[in-house]
């Protein structure tokens, strides 16, 4: 692969701040989606997924991804948690969401409802999984 996983230590108690940010991004995404603002909704779904993942890795391991390549966070999750087959499906879904980040943030095009629907579906499934996963960590 050649890319280095960059991570930084974060006080474990900070996970709630990241969870709050994730929930705010998620709510903003839904508001924009309902108002047919497909591009901004899609961007916020991506940022919500990133913040949820940060909350998880901070709560589980007191670390978060620190690099520019958000896709590498998948490897961080795999290092911190023992993942079941269902967990791996959720992490693959995260990969799909993160794969849209550059396209929607920097691609210079307006997203369609169909594109937003796909991100929303992947995000909703990921959100269900990750909130349960965060809750399951003591």
LOLO-376756 format. One record per atom (N, C-alpha, C): x, y, z; atom name. Coordinates in steps of 0.001 Angstrom, whole numbers, m for minus. Layout:
<site <X; Y; Z>; 'CA'>,
...
***
This chain:
<site <822; m1190; 0>; 'N'>,
<site <0; 0; 0>; 'CA'>,
<site <866; 1254; 0>; 'C'>,
<site <1900; 1327; 836>; 'N'>,
<site <2819; 2429; 798>; 'CA'>,
<site <2428; 3633; 1622>; 'C'>,
<site <1181; 3779; 1992>; 'N'>,
<site <752; 4925; 2785>; 'CA'>,
<site <833; 4576; 4258>; 'C'>,
<site <1246; 5537; 5063>; 'N'>,
<site <1414; 5318; 6488>; 'CA'>,
<site <154; 5748; 7232>; 'C'>,
<site <m282; 4904; 8120>; 'N'>,
<site <m1421; 5226; 8961>; 'CA'>,
<site <m968; 6232; 10007>; 'C'>,
<site <m1521; 7400; 9961>; 'N'>,
<site <m1172; 8452; 10905>; 'CA'>,
<site <m2294; 8537; 11939>; 'C'>,
<site <m1917; 8467; 13204>; 'N'>,
<site <m2924; 8551; 14253>; 'CA'>,
<site <m2396; 9423; 15378>; 'C'>,
<site <m3336; 9936; 16154>; 'N'>,
<site <m2924; 10750; 17288>; 'CA'>,
<site <m3689; 10307; 18520>; 'C'>,
<site <m3014; 10403; 19648>; 'N'>,
<site <m3616; 10041; 20925>; 'CA'>,
<site <m4582; 11147; 21349>; 'C'>,
<site <m5745; 10719; 21813>; 'N'>,
<site <m6779; 11649; 22257>; 'CA'>,
<site <m7305; 11152; 23601>; 'C'>,
<site <m7513; 12063; 24536>; 'N'>,
<site <m8087; 11696; 25825>; 'CA'>,
<site <m9409; 10969; 25573>; 'C'>,
<site <m9549; 9805; 26167>; 'N'>,
<site <m10727; 8957; 25929>; 'CA'>,
<site <m12035; 9693; 26196>; 'C'>,
<site <m12032; 10595; 27157>; 'N'>,
<site <m13259; 11316; 27495>; 'CA'>,
<site <m13746; 12236; 26376>; 'C'>,
<site <m12923; 12458; 25368>; 'N'>,
<site <m13294; 13327; 24253>; 'CA'>,
<site <m14255; 12661; 23265>; 'C'>,
<site <m14468; 11357; 23389>; 'N'>,
<site <m15300; 10656; 22412>; 'CA'>,
<site <m16701; 11251; 22310>; 'C'>,
<site <m17223; 11753; 23432>; 'N'>,
<site <m18580; 12317; 23426>; 'CA'>,
<site <m18665; 13574; 22555>; 'C'>,
<site <m17598; 14369; 22527>; 'N'>,
<site <m17577; 15569; 21681>; 'CA'>,
<site <m17657; 15183; 20206>; 'C'>,
<site <m16944; 14133; 19834>; 'N'>,
<site <m16977; 13668; 18447>; 'CA'>,
<site <m18341; 13075; 18107>; 'C'>,
<site <m18940; 12378; 19063>; 'N'>,
<site <m20277; 11828; 18862>; 'CA'>,
<site <m21280; 12960; 18673>; 'C'>,
<site <m21176; 14006; 19477>; 'N'>,
<site <m22075; 15160; 19333>; 'CA'>,
<site <m21911; 15817; 17975>; 'C'>,
<site <m20660; 15959; 17537>; 'N'>,
<site <m20411; 16541; 16213>; 'CA'>,
<site <m21024; 15653; 15133>; 'C'>,
<site <m20861; 14336; 15271>; 'N'>,
<site <m21417; 13404; 14288>; 'CA'>,
<site <m22934; 13549; 14215>; 'C'>,
<site <m23567; 13659; 15365>; 'N'>,
<site <m25021; 13795; 15392>; 'CA'>,
<site <m25463; 15108; 14756>; 'C'>,
<site <m24682; 16172; 14990>; 'N'>,
<site <m25013; 17465; 14386>; 'CA'>,
<site <m24842; 17414; 12863>; 'C'>,
<site <m23738; 16830; 12395>; 'N'>,
<site <m23544; 16668; 10950>; 'CA'>,
<site <m24677; 15845; 10352>; 'C'>,
<site <m25042; 14773; 11041>; 'N'>,
<site <m26104; 13893; 10559>; 'CA'>,
<site <m27430; 14646; 10441>; 'C'>,
<site <m27751; 15426; 11464>; 'N'>,
<site <m28996; 16202; 11435>; 'CA'>,
<site <m28964; 17234; 10309>; 'C'>,
<site <m27821; 17895; 10143>; 'N'>,
<site <m27679; 18853; 9045>; 'CA'>,
<site <m27825; 18173; 7694>; 'C'>,
<site <m27240; 16992; 7570>; 'N'>,
<site <m27354; 16243; 6321>; 'CA'>,
<site <m28810; 15922; 6021>; 'C'>,
<site <m29533; 15463; 7031>; 'N'>,
<site <m30949; 15125; 6821>; 'CA'>,
<site <m31762; 16372; 6473>; 'C'>,
<site <m31488; 17478; 7151>; 'N'>,
<site <m32196; 18726; 6831>; 'CA'>,
<site <m31940; 19137; 5377>; 'C'>,
<site <m30685; 19078; 4965>; 'N'>,
<site <m30349; 19451; 3589>; 'CA'>,
<site <m30944; 18470; 2589>; 'C'>,
<site <m30931; 17188; 2940>; 'N'>,
<site <m31521; 16170; 2073>; 'CA'>,
<site <m33016; 16454; 1877>; 'C'>,
<site <m33698; 16721; 2967>; 'N'>,
<site <m35140; 16996; 2893>; 'CA'>,
<site <m35435; 18254; 2074>; 'C'>,
<site <m34479; 19177; 2029>; 'N'>,
<site <m34635; 20404; 1247>; 'CA'>,
<site <m34047; 20282; m164>; 'C'>,
<site <m33735; 19031; m553>; 'N'>,
<site <m33234; 18720; m1894>; 'CA'>,
<site <m31891; 19390; m2205>; 'C'>,
<site <m31097; 19607; m1175>; 'N'>,
<site <m29746; 20148; m1330>; 'CA'>,
<site <m28792; 18957; m1343>; 'C'>,
<site <m28764; 18262; m2475>; 'N'>,
<site <m28114; 16956; m2579>; 'CA'>,
<site <m26616; 17006; m2307>; 'C'>,
<site <m25930; 18009; m2844>; 'N'>,
<site <m24473; 18080; m2681>; 'CA'>,
<site <m24108; 18338; m1226>; 'C'>,
<site <m24718; 19348; m623>; 'N'>,
<site <m24366; 19660; 769>; 'CA'>,
<site <m24817; 18551; 1710>; 'C'>,
<site <m25921; 17902; 1425>; 'N'>,
<site <m26344; 16768; 2244>; 'CA'>,
<site <m25300; 15660; 2170>; 'C'>,
<site <m24826; 15386; 962>; 'N'>,
<site <m23839; 14320; 773>; 'CA'>,
<site <m22548; 14624; 1517>; 'C'>,
<site <m22081; 15877; 1445>; 'N'>,
<site <m20868; 16274; 2167>; 'CA'>,
<site <m21048; 16052; 3663>; 'C'>,
<site <m22198; 16437; 4176>; 'N'>,
<site <m22435; 16294; 5616>; 'CA'>,
<site <m22576; 14825; 6028>; 'C'>,
<site <m23142; 13978; 5173>; 'N'>,
<site <m23174; 12543; 5484>; 'CA'>,
<site <m21755; 12000; 5614>; 'C'>,
<site <m20864; 12416; 4720>; 'N'>,
<site <m19469; 11973; 4781>; 'CA'>,
<site <m18824; 12450; 6078>; 'C'>,
<site <m18999; 13715; 6410>; 'N'>,
<site <m18380; 14251; 7633>; 'CA'>,
<site <m18970; 13619; 8895>; 'C'>,
<site <m20255; 13301; 8854>; 'N'>,
<site <m20869; 12615; 9995>; 'CA'>,
<site <m20241; 11237; 10177>; 'C'>,
<site <m20030; 10519; 9077>; 'N'>,
<site <m19410; 9187; 9159>; 'CA'>,
<site <m18001; 9283; 9747>; 'C'>,
<site <m17252; 10299; 9334>; 'N'>,
<site <m15900; 10488; 9859>; 'CA'>,
<site <m15945; 10775; 11363>; 'C'>,
<site <m16830; 11669; 11776>; 'N'>,
<site <m16924; 12021; 13199>; 'CA'>,
<site <m17392; 10823; 14034>; 'C'>,
<site <m18350; 10044; 13534>; 'N'>,
<site <m18770; 8834; 14250>; 'CA'>,
<site <m17592; 7871; 14407>; 'C'>,
<site <m16810; 7729; 13359>; 'N'>,
<site <m15671; 6810; 13408>; 'CA'>,
<site <m14632; 7307; 14389>; 'C'>,
<site <m14395; 8617; 14417>; 'N'>,
<site <m13482; 9181; 15416>; 'CA'>,
<site <m13987; 8907; 16829>; 'C'>,
<site <m15284; 9077; 17061>; 'N'>,
<site <m15857; 8802; 18381>; 'CA'>,
<site <m15598; 7345; 18778>; 'C'>,
<site <m15779; 6442; 17823>; 'N'>,
<site <m15553; 5020; 18089>; 'CA'>,
<site <m14099; 4734; 18437>; 'C'>,
<site <m13174; 5224; 17621>; 'N'>,
<site <m11757; 4902; 17855>; 'CA'>,
<site <m11231; 5575; 19119>; 'C'>,
<site <m11766; 6743; 19437>; 'N'>,
<site <m11354; 7407; 20678>; 'CA'>,
<site <m11892; 6644; 21885>; 'C'>,
<site <m13156; 6257; 21846>; 'N'>,
<site <m13732; 5524; 22977>; 'CA'>,
<site <m13066; 4167; 23150>; 'C'>,
<site <m12790; 3494; 22035>; 'N'>,
<site <m12230; 2139; 22104>; 'CA'>,
<site <m10723; 2119; 22334>; 'C'>,
<site <m10004; 3140; 21837>; 'N'>,
<site <m8549; 3055; 21895>; 'CA'>,
<site <m7812; 4344; 22190>; 'C'>,
<site <m8543; 5408; 22522>; 'N'>,
<site <m7928; 6715; 22821>; 'CA'>,
<site <m7065; 7236; 21670>; 'C'>,
<site <m7438; 6918; 20441>; 'N'>,
<site <m6726; 7412; 19261>; 'CA'>,
<site <m7729; 7775; 18170>; 'C'>,
<site <m7263; 8623; 17258>; 'N'>,
<site <m8055; 8940; 16069>; 'CA'>,
<site <m7111; 9083; 14901>; 'C'>,
<site <m7645; 8925; 13738>; 'N'>,
<site <m6856; 9091; 12525>; 'CA'>,
<site <m6440; 10551; 12419>; 'C'>,
<site <m5187; 10777; 12015>; 'N'>,
<site <m4676; 12146; 11949>; 'CA'>,
<site <m4192; 12515; 10556>; 'C'>,
<site <m4275; 11593; 9627>; 'N'>,
<site <m3754; 11851; 8291>; 'CA'>,
<site <m4762; 12529; 7384>; 'C'>,
<site <m4294; 12915; 6218>; 'N'>,
<site <m5160; 13539; 5222>; 'CA'>,
<site <m6036; 12514; 4498>; 'C'>,
<site <m5601; 11265; 4484>; 'N'>,
<site <m6341; 10211; 3799>; 'CA'>,
<site <m7320; 9567; 4769>; 'C'>,
<site <m8566; 10027; 4730>; 'N'>,
<site <m9572; 9506; 5661>; 'CA'>,
<site <m9830; 8021; 5471>; 'C'>,
<site <m9552; 7507; 4294>; 'N'>,
<site <m9759; 6091; 4027>; 'CA'>,
<site <m8921; 5183; 4906>; 'C'>,
<site <m7810; 5703; 5406>; 'N'>,
<site <m6938; 4893; 6253>; 'CA'>,
<site <m7539; 4626; 7638>; 'C'>,
<site <m8586; 5349; 7985>; 'N'>,
<site <m9216; 5131; 9287>; 'CA'>,
<site <m9756; 3702; 9391>; 'C'>,
<site <m10056; 3101; 8261>; 'N'>,
<site <m10536; 1719; 8253>; 'CA'>,
<site <m9498; 803; 8896>; 'C'>,
<site <m8225; 1021; 8580>; 'N'>,
<site <m7158; 205; 9166>; 'CA'>,
<site <m7034; 454; 10662>; 'C'>,
<site <m7279; 1680; 11085>; 'N'>,
<site <m7233; 2009; 12509>; 'CA'>,
<site <m8330; 1260; 13259>; 'C'>,
<site <m9530; 1251; 12704>; 'N'>,
<site <m10640; 521; 13331>; 'CA'>,
<site <m10283; m962; 13429>; 'C'>,
<site <m9704; m1507; 12373>; 'N'>,
<site <m9328; m2928; 12374>; 'CA'>,
<site <m8237; m3226; 13403>; 'C'>,
<site <m7357; m2262; 13675>; 'N'>,
<site <m6304; m2444; 14682>; 'CA'>,
<site <m6871; m2413; 16094>; 'C'>,
<site <m7862; m1576; 16318>; 'N'>,
<site <m8381; m1340; 17668>; 'CA'>,
<site <m9406; m2376; 18087>; 'C'>,
<site <m10262; m2793; 17158>; 'N'>,
<site <m11376; m3677; 17492>; 'CA'>,
<site <m11237; m5038; 16828>; 'C'>,
<site <m11740; m6035; 17497>; 'N'>,
<site <m11877; m7355; 16896>; 'CA'>,
<site <m13209; m7334; 16151>; 'C'>,
<site <m13154; m7496; 14836>; 'N'>,
<site <m14351; m7304; 14013>; 'CA'>,
<site <m14955; m8623; 13541>; 'C'>,
<site <m16260; m8715; 13685>; 'N'>,
<site <m17007; m9852; 13161>; 'CA'>,
<site <m17236; m9648; 11660>; 'C'>,
<site <m17844; m10627; 11026>; 'N'>,
<site <m18168; m10506; 9607>; 'CA'>,
<site <m19135; m9344; 9387>; 'C'>,
<site <m20114; m9189; 10266>; 'N'>,
<site <m21059; m8068; 10152>; 'CA'>,
<site <m20349; m6735; 10344>; 'C'>,
<site <m19408; m6694; 11297>; 'N'>,
<site <m18630; m5472; 11509>; 'CA'>,
<site <m17848; m5111; 10252>; 'C'>,
<site <m17274; m6102; 9617>; 'N'>,
<site <m16479; m5859; 8403>; 'CA'>,
<site <m17356; m5334; 7268>; 'C'>,
<site <m18612; m5791; 7208>; 'N'>,
<site <m19543; m5259; 6206>; 'CA'>,
<site <m19784; m3771; 6461>; 'C'>,
<site <m19925; m3413; 7732>; 'N'>,
<site <m20134; m2004; 8085>; 'CA'>,
<site <m18903; m1174; 7744>; 'C'>,
<site <m17738; m1713; 7994>; 'N'>,
<site <m16497; m995; 7685>; 'CA'>,
<site <m16342; m849; 6169>; 'C'>,
<site <m16756; m1852; 5405>; 'N'>,
<site <m16750; m1725; 3941>; 'CA'>,
<site <m17698; m612; 3490>; 'C'>,
<site <m18818; m486; 4176>; 'N'>,
<site <m19772; 585; 3870>; 'CA'>,
<site <m19126; 1943; 4149>; 'C'>,
<site <m18367; 2029; 5249>; 'N'>,
<site <m17628; 3257; 5550>; 'CA'>,
<site <m16674; 3574; 4400>; 'C'>,
<site <m16006; 2573; 3890>; 'N'>,
<site <m15101; 2775; 2759>; 'CA'>,
<site <m15805; 3376; 1559>; 'C'>,
<site <m17016; 2923; 1288>; 'N'>,
<site <m17799; 3474; 177>; 'CA'>,
<site <m18130; 4948; 429>; 'C'>,
<site <m18517; 5241; 1659>; 'N'>,
<site <m18851; 6627; 2012>; 'CA'>,
<site <m17617; 7517; 1856>; 'C'>,
<site <m16500; 7061; 2392>; 'N'>,
<site <m15272; 7850; 2320>; 'CA'>,
<site <m14779; 7994; 882>; 'C'>,
<site <m15083; 7013; 52>; 'N'>,
<site <m14718; 7080; m1355>; 'CA'>,
<site <m15414; 8221; m2089>; 'C'>,
<site <m16505; 8674; m1543>; 'N'>,
<site <m17243; 9787; m2136>; 'CA'>,
<site <m16719; 11143; m1685>; 'C'>,
<site <m15885; 11166; m649>; 'N'>,
<site <m15465; 12442; m52>; 'CA'>,
<site <m14828; 13384; m1058>; 'C'>,
<site <m13821; 12934; m1761>; 'N'>,
<site <m13146; 13817; m2715>; 'CA'>,
<site <m14074; 14229; m3849>; 'C'>,
<site <m14882; 13291; m4303>; 'N'>,
<site <m15794; 13600; m5405>; 'CA'>,
<site <m16786; 14692; m5020>; 'C'>,
<site <m17394; 14534; m3851>; 'N'>,
<site <m18444; 15473; m3460>; 'CA'>,
<site <m17849; 16778; m2922>; 'C'>,
<site <m16703; 16712; m2260>; 'N'>,
<site <m16123; 17919; m1672>; 'CA'>,
<site <m15345; 18749; m2679>; 'C'>,
<site <m14630; 18085; m3569>; 'N'>,
<site <m13713; 18803; m4450>; 'CA'>,
<site <m13959; 18555; m5930>; 'C'>,
<site <m14966; 17781; m6246>; 'N'>,
<site <m15200; 17392; m7633>; 'CA'>,
<site <m15754; 18492; m8520>; 'C'>,
<site <m16249; 19553; m7911>; 'N'>,
<site <m16742; 20676; m8687>; 'CA'>,
<site <m18045; 20422; m9418>; 'C'>,
<site <m18797; 19414; m8957>; 'N'>,
<site <m20077; 19166; m9618>; 'CA'>,
<site <m21184; 19071; m8580>; 'C'>,
<site <m22365; 19280; m9045>; 'N'>,
<site <m23537; 19201; m8187>; 'CA'>,
<site <m24005; 17747; m8155>; 'C'>,
<site <m24265; 17256; m6963>; 'N'>,
<site <m24743; 15888; m6824>; 'CA'>,
<site <m26229; 15810; m7151>; 'C'>,
<site <m26600; 14672; m7711>; 'N'>,
<site <m28006; 14416; m8041>; 'CA'>,
<site <m28690; 13742; m6851>; 'C'>,
<site <m29995; 13660; m6926>; 'N'>,
<site <m30735; 12955; m5877>; 'CA'>,
<site <m30310; 11494; m5827>; 'C'>,
<site <m30094; 10886; m6960>; 'N'>,
<site <m29694; 9476; m7002>; 'CA'>,
<site <m28369; 9270; m6265>; 'C'>,
<site <m27400; 10162; m6496>; 'N'>,
<site <m26111; 10053; m5808>; 'CA'>,
<site <m26288; 10284; m4304>; 'C'>,
<site <m27085; 11272; m3946>; 'N'>,
<site <m27335; 11558; m2535>; 'CA'>,
<site <m28064; 10390; m1865>; 'C'>,
<site <m29002; 9777; m2592>; 'N'>,
<site <m29728; 8621; m2052>; 'CA'>,
<site <m28767; 7490; m1688>; 'C'>,
<site <m27792; 7248; m2553>; 'N'>,
<site <m26835; 6167; m2312>; 'CA'>,
<site <m26003; 6448; m1055>; 'C'>,
<site <m25497; 7667; m937>; 'N'>,
<site <m24707; 8019; 250>; 'CA'>,
<site <m25589; 7955; 1499>; 'C'>,
<site <m26809; 8451; 1386>; 'N'>,
<site <m27730; 8445; 2534>; 'CA'>,
<site <m28008; 7014; 2991>; 'C'>,
<site <m28241; 6116; 2058>; 'N'>,
<site <m28510; 4718; 2401>; 'CA'>,
<site <m27301; 4084; 3092>; 'C'>,
<site <m26126; 4250; 2489>; 'N'>,
<site <m24913; 3701; 3101>; 'CA'>,
<site <m24676; 4317; 4472>; 'C'>,
<site <m24867; 5629; 4568>; 'N'>,
<site <m24658; 6305; 5850>; 'CA'>,
<site <m25647; 5809; 6898>; 'C'>,
<site <m26895; 5694; 6560>; 'N'>,
<site <m27916; 5261; 7538>; 'CA'>,
<site <m27596; 3881; 8094>; 'C'>,
<site <m27167; 2982; 7233>; 'N'>,
<site <m26790; 1639; 7684>; 'CA'>,
<site <m25537; 1697; 8553>; 'C'>,
<site <m24573; 2510; 8144>; 'N'>,
<site <m23341; 2666; 8930>; 'CA'>,
<site <m23659; 3293; 10284>; 'C'>,
<site <m24511; 4302; 10297>; 'N'>,
<site <m24880; 4980; 11534>; 'CA'>,
<site <m25539; 4009; 12520>; 'C'>,
<site <m26412; 3168; 12032>; 'N'>,
<site <m27065; 2173; 12894>; 'CA'>,
<site <m26021; 1254; 13520>; 'C'>,
<site <m25088; 777; 12697>; 'N'>,
<site <m24039; m108; 13200>; 'CA'>,
<site <m23141; 609; 14193>; 'C'>,
<site <m22655; 1781; 13836>; 'N'>,
<site <m21627; 2413; 14661>; 'CA'>,
<site <m22191; 2915; 15986>; 'C'>,
<site <m23422; 3381; 16010>; 'N'>,
<site <m23977; 3829; 17295>; 'CA'>,
<site <m24134; 2632; 18241>; 'C'>,
<site <m24524; 1491; 17712>; 'N'>,
<site <m24618; 282; 18538>; 'CA'>,
<site <m23230; m139; 19001>; 'C'>,
<site <m22238; m32; 18122>; 'N'>,
<site <m20859; m426; 18458>; 'CA'>,
<site <m20312; 492; 19547>; 'C'>,
<site <m20528; 1787; 19402>; 'N'>,
<site <m20055; 2739; 20420>; 'CA'>,
<site <m20725; 2426; 21761>; 'C'>,
<site <m22034; 2173; 21730>; 'N'>,
<site <m22771; 1862; 22975>; 'CA'>,
<site <m22284; 571; 23629>; 'C'>,
<site <m21748; m348; 22826>; 'N'>,
<site <m21332; m1647; 23375>; 'CA'>,
<site <m19963; m1592; 24073>; 'C'>,
<site <m19245; m493; 23907>; 'N'>,
<site <m17924; m364; 24522>; 'CA'>,
<site <m18073; 205; 25918>; 'C'>,
<site <m17523; m504; 26887>; 'N'>,
<site <m17659; m86; 28301>; 'CA'>,
<site <m16890; 1186; 28572>; 'C'>,
***
